[in-house]
Amino acid sequence: MVTRAASLPPLAPAVLALVVLLAPAALAAERVDKPPLRSTMPSRVDAPREHPGKDHPARVRAAETSRADAHARININTADVKSLMTLTGVGRKVAEKIVEYRDSHGPFKKAEDLRKVEGVGHGVWERNRARIAVK
C-alpha cells in the first residue's frame, strides 16, 4: 500500500506544513482589514443615572405648573396653542387646527363644537370633556 506522502514531490510536505502554520496568520490579517460586526444586543445594561440638578427650583416650578395645568379648565375660545396642548392627546398640529378653526368660524358656541375640528375625535373629546370650557 502506498501512502499519499510517498506519492508527493519531496518539497510537498514542507509546503503543506507551512500552509498549515501560516494560514491562521493570513486569515487574521484579512480580518483586520474588515470592520468588526456590530451586535444588536447591548454589551451592558446601563443603570438609571441620577441627574445632578434634579431639585433645581426652576425645574420644580415647571413641574408644579404642568401638574396644575393638567387639571385646569381650558376656555377653547381664548386659549392659545400652548394652552390647548395641555389637553390630553392634543399635540401642536391639532392645537393649531383648533385655533385656525376658531379664527375662521368664530368662537365656539358650546364645548361639543370642538369635535368639528379635524383631529379632535371621540377619544380626545372623552378624555378632555371635563376640562373644556366655553365662556
Residue frames relative to the residue before (quaternion, step in Angstrom):
aa qw qx qy qz dx dy dz
M 1.0000 0.0000 0.0000 0.0000 0.00 0.00 0.00
V 0.2447 -0.7794 0.5669 0.1061 3.58 -0.84 0.99
T 0.3228 -0.7477 0.5455 0.1980 3.58 -0.85 0.96
R 0.6415 -0.5368 0.3850 0.3900 3.54 -1.24 0.42
A 0.6273 0.5526 -0.3445 0.4272 3.58 0.95 -0.82
A 0.6495 0.5168 -0.3228 0.4548 3.58 1.03 -0.68
S 0.6948 0.4741 -0.2838 0.4603 3.60 1.09 -0.62
L 0.5856 0.5779 -0.3702 0.4313 3.62 1.25 -0.18
P 0.5890 -0.5498 0.4334 0.4036 3.60 -1.18 0.43
P 0.6862 -0.5302 0.3047 0.3939 3.61 -1.12 0.49
L 0.7079 0.4469 -0.2843 0.4673 3.69 1.00 -0.61
A 0.4741 0.7176 -0.4214 0.2875 3.60 1.17 -0.36
P 0.6649 0.4827 -0.3485 0.4510 3.68 0.77 -0.75
A 0.6435 0.5139 -0.3300 0.4615 3.60 1.00 -0.73
V 0.6475 0.5036 -0.3129 0.4788 3.60 0.98 -0.84
L 0.6401 0.5242 -0.3175 0.4633 3.55 0.96 -0.86
A 0.6479 0.5090 -0.3170 0.4697 3.60 0.96 -0.81
L 0.6473 0.5137 -0.3184 0.4644 3.61 0.99 -0.79
V 0.6385 0.5203 -0.3247 0.4649 3.58 0.97 -0.83
V 0.6594 0.5061 -0.3065 0.4639 3.57 0.91 -0.88
L 0.7027 0.4654 -0.2664 0.4676 3.58 0.98 -0.86
L 0.7650 0.3994 -0.2024 0.4629 3.61 0.91 -0.86
A 0.5096 0.6708 -0.4219 0.3352 3.63 1.11 -0.38
P 0.6617 0.4889 -0.3454 0.4515 3.68 0.81 -0.76
A 0.6362 0.5210 -0.3313 0.4626 3.61 1.02 -0.73
A 0.6491 0.5088 -0.3173 0.4681 3.60 0.97 -0.80
L 0.6529 0.5003 -0.3120 0.4754 3.58 0.97 -0.78
A 0.6383 0.5193 -0.3270 0.4647 3.60 1.01 -0.76
A 0.6437 0.5076 -0.3204 0.4747 3.60 0.98 -0.80
E 0.6299 0.5297 -0.3250 0.4659 3.58 1.06 -0.72
R 0.6532 0.5208 -0.3047 0.4575 3.59 1.03 -0.78
V 0.5955 0.5773 -0.3638 0.4239 3.60 1.08 -0.65
D 0.6635 0.5203 -0.3068 0.4415 3.60 0.98 -0.78
K 0.6929 0.4494 -0.2703 0.4949 3.60 1.09 -0.59
P 0.4824 -0.6513 0.4852 0.3280 3.61 -0.99 0.72
P 0.5406 -0.6256 0.4384 0.3524 3.59 -1.02 0.64
L 0.5156 -0.6253 0.4873 0.3252 3.54 -1.13 0.62
R 0.3051 -0.7493 0.5577 0.1854 3.56 -0.96 0.85
S 0.3577 -0.7215 0.5577 0.2010 3.49 -0.99 0.86
T 0.4090 -0.6958 0.5291 0.2619 3.55 -1.10 0.67
M 0.5803 0.5637 -0.3744 0.4531 3.55 1.27 -0.18
P 0.4779 -0.6586 0.4792 0.3290 3.61 -0.92 0.74
S 0.4692 -0.6925 0.4719 0.2785 3.54 -1.00 0.83
R 0.7859 -0.0096 -0.0055 0.6182 3.56 1.19 -0.51
V 0.4438 -0.6702 0.5254 0.2788 3.51 -1.23 0.39
D 0.2885 -0.7654 0.5512 0.1645 3.56 -0.71 1.07
A 0.3803 -0.6975 0.5618 0.2307 3.52 -0.97 0.90
P 0.5823 -0.5712 0.4202 0.3975 3.60 -1.06 0.57
R 0.3566 -0.7456 0.5270 0.1978 3.53 -0.96 0.89
E 0.4016 -0.6633 0.5738 0.2636 3.49 -1.18 0.64
H 0.3169 -0.7436 0.5549 0.1970 3.57 -0.84 0.91
P 0.4804 -0.7194 0.4172 0.2786 3.57 -0.64 1.10
G 0.7762 0.3227 -0.1899 0.5071 3.63 0.93 -0.76
K 0.1606 0.8558 -0.4816 0.0995 3.55 1.15 0.61
D 0.7735 0.3267 -0.1791 0.5127 3.60 0.96 -0.78
H 0.2252 0.7885 -0.5349 0.2036 3.54 1.15 0.61
P 0.5649 -0.6504 0.3828 0.3336 3.64 -0.82 0.97
A 0.6489 0.5161 -0.3375 0.4457 3.62 0.93 -0.78
R 0.6630 0.4947 -0.3100 0.4685 3.57 1.00 -0.78
V 0.6298 0.5213 -0.3388 0.4656 3.58 1.02 -0.74
R 0.6555 0.5075 -0.3158 0.4616 3.59 0.93 -0.87
A 0.6485 0.5134 -0.3218 0.4608 3.57 0.97 -0.82
A 0.6516 0.5060 -0.3154 0.4689 3.59 0.99 -0.79
E 0.6513 0.5046 -0.3205 0.4674 3.58 0.96 -0.82
T 0.6462 0.5175 -0.3164 0.4632 3.57 0.98 -0.83
S 0.6790 0.4862 -0.3097 0.4547 3.58 0.88 -0.89
R 0.6318 0.5089 -0.3429 0.4736 3.61 1.06 -0.65
A 0.6468 0.5062 -0.3225 0.4705 3.57 1.00 -0.79
D 0.6596 0.5069 -0.3051 0.4636 3.59 1.00 -0.82
A 0.5983 0.5971 -0.3625 0.3925 3.59 1.10 -0.61
H 0.7666 0.3159 -0.1892 0.5260 3.59 1.17 -0.44
A 0.4993 0.6633 -0.4249 0.3608 3.59 1.27 -0.05
R 0.4765 -0.6419 0.5154 0.3087 3.54 -1.17 0.61
I 0.2386 -0.7676 0.5858 0.1037 3.55 -1.07 0.83
N 0.2690 -0.7297 0.6076 0.1612 3.56 -0.79 1.06
I 0.3032 -0.8034 0.4858 0.1634 3.57 -0.30 1.25
N 0.6128 0.5464 -0.3607 0.4425 3.63 1.23 -0.17
T 0.7787 0.2983 -0.1656 0.5265 3.60 1.17 -0.43
A 0.5245 0.6704 -0.4021 0.3373 3.60 1.20 -0.32
D 0.3517 -0.7050 0.5713 0.2300 3.54 -1.12 0.71
V 0.7476 -0.4016 0.2757 0.4515 3.57 -1.31 0.11
K 0.6597 0.5201 -0.3168 0.4404 3.59 0.88 -0.92
S 0.6686 0.4890 -0.3052 0.4699 3.61 0.94 -0.83
L 0.6539 0.5140 -0.3164 0.4562 3.58 0.99 -0.80
M 0.6241 0.5529 -0.3375 0.4369 3.57 1.12 -0.59
T 0.5691 0.5781 -0.4016 0.4251 3.63 1.20 -0.16
L 0.5286 0.6013 -0.4210 0.4264 3.59 1.24 -0.19
T 0.5450 -0.6370 0.4415 0.3198 3.56 -1.01 0.82
G 0.8296 0.1933 -0.1682 0.4961 3.57 -0.81 1.04
V 0.6178 0.5113 -0.3537 0.4815 3.60 1.26 0.10
G 0.1332 -0.7873 0.6006 0.0420 3.54 -0.61 1.21
R 0.7767 -0.3522 0.2451 0.4611 3.53 -1.33 -0.12
K 0.6736 0.5094 -0.3167 0.4317 3.62 0.82 -0.91
V 0.6774 0.4735 -0.2991 0.4770 3.59 0.88 -0.89
A 0.6312 0.5252 -0.3376 0.4601 3.59 0.98 -0.78
E 0.6480 0.5053 -0.3154 0.4746 3.58 1.00 -0.79
K 0.6373 0.5200 -0.3254 0.4665 3.60 1.03 -0.74
I 0.6176 0.5350 -0.3446 0.4622 3.60 1.05 -0.71
V 0.6666 0.4891 -0.2983 0.4769 3.59 0.91 -0.92
E 0.6497 0.5101 -0.3202 0.4639 3.62 0.93 -0.84
Y 0.6428 0.5181 -0.3220 0.4634 3.59 0.96 -0.87
R 0.6615 0.5081 -0.2974 0.4645 3.56 0.94 -0.93
D 0.6639 0.5065 -0.3045 0.4582 3.60 0.98 -0.82
S 0.7407 0.4164 -0.2380 0.4705 3.60 0.95 -0.79
H 0.7713 0.3413 -0.1845 0.5045 3.64 1.06 -0.62
G 0.5465 -0.5999 0.4095 0.4168 3.59 1.21 -0.15
P 0.7171 -0.4496 0.2985 0.4410 3.58 -1.27 0.11
F 0.5478 -0.5948 0.4757 0.3462 3.53 -1.23 0.57
K 0.3758 -0.7337 0.5233 0.2160 3.59 -0.94 0.88
K 0.7817 0.0138 -0.0016 0.6235 3.58 1.13 -0.69
A 0.6708 -0.5356 0.3399 0.3842 3.54 -1.20 0.55
E 0.6264 0.5671 -0.3315 0.4196 3.60 1.03 -0.75
D 0.5468 0.6233 -0.3960 0.3944 3.60 1.20 -0.42
L 0.5136 0.6475 -0.4105 0.3854 3.59 1.21 -0.37
R 0.6126 0.5768 -0.3453 0.4156 3.60 1.10 -0.61
K 0.5684 0.5975 -0.3796 0.4193 3.61 1.23 -0.28
V 0.5792 0.5836 -0.3680 0.4341 3.57 1.25 -0.39
E 0.4813 -0.6628 0.4928 0.2935 3.55 -0.93 0.96
G 0.7465 0.3524 -0.2842 0.4876 3.58 -0.81 1.01
V 0.6665 0.4106 -0.2993 0.5455 3.57 1.24 -0.27
G 0.0294 -0.8296 0.5564 -0.0366 3.52 -0.18 1.31
H 0.7868 -0.3249 0.2482 0.4623 3.52 -1.35 -0.21
G 0.6699 0.5191 -0.3049 0.4345 3.60 0.89 -0.92
V 0.6603 0.4899 -0.3080 0.4787 3.58 0.90 -0.92
W 0.6472 0.5243 -0.3183 0.4527 3.57 0.94 -0.85
E 0.6886 0.4915 -0.2869 0.4495 3.61 0.83 -0.96
R 0.6716 0.5001 -0.3042 0.4542 3.60 0.98 -0.79
N 0.7969 0.3306 -0.1390 0.4862 3.59 1.08 -0.66
R 0.4012 0.7639 -0.4603 0.2090 3.61 1.17 -0.18
A 0.6570 0.5088 -0.3230 0.4529 3.64 1.02 -0.65
R 0.7072 0.4632 -0.2587 0.4674 3.60 1.16 -0.51
I 0.6239 0.5620 -0.3358 0.4268 3.60 1.20 -0.35
A 0.0330 -0.7939 0.6067 -0.0249 3.54 -0.86 1.05
V 0.1305 -0.7426 0.6498 0.0966 3.55 -1.26 0.55
K 0.0059 0.8117 -0.5821 0.0484 3.57 -0.58 1.16
